[in-house]
Amino acid sequence: QVQLVESGGGLVQPGGSLRLSCAASGRVFSVNTMGWYRQAPEKERELVAVITSGGTTRYTDSVKGRFTISRDNAKNTVALQMTSLKPEDTAVYYCYYRSTASVDYWGQGTQVTVSS
């Protein structure tokens, strides 16, 4: 089992920035993929950004150039730096971990609200 604990959500004005962090614990193997998904009200959960343990990243088109994902393999943490936030970024953001056996784990979610 892998446990994921997120932090860093909150309320921010349009154009502002937030940083989300997630720490993985338990049976964390050195080779894995971590990242962030989000779910807005009445919408399906969607990928925001993921990063492999080798450093390969993937972003959804709507956040490219605004969000940056990073990780610290030694600490089993992943972070999402979000800039130029827009109201449409409002959602619950979930930390994600996929093991080499393709088993997915999810954090409890953290609310990000972009509003003036």
Secondary structure, 3 states (H helix, E strand, C coil): CEEEEEECCEEECCCCCEEEEEEEEECCCCCCEEEEEEECCCCCCEEEEEEECCCCEEECHHHCCCEEEEEECCCCEEEEEECCCCHHHCEEEEEEEECCCCCEEECCCEEEEECC
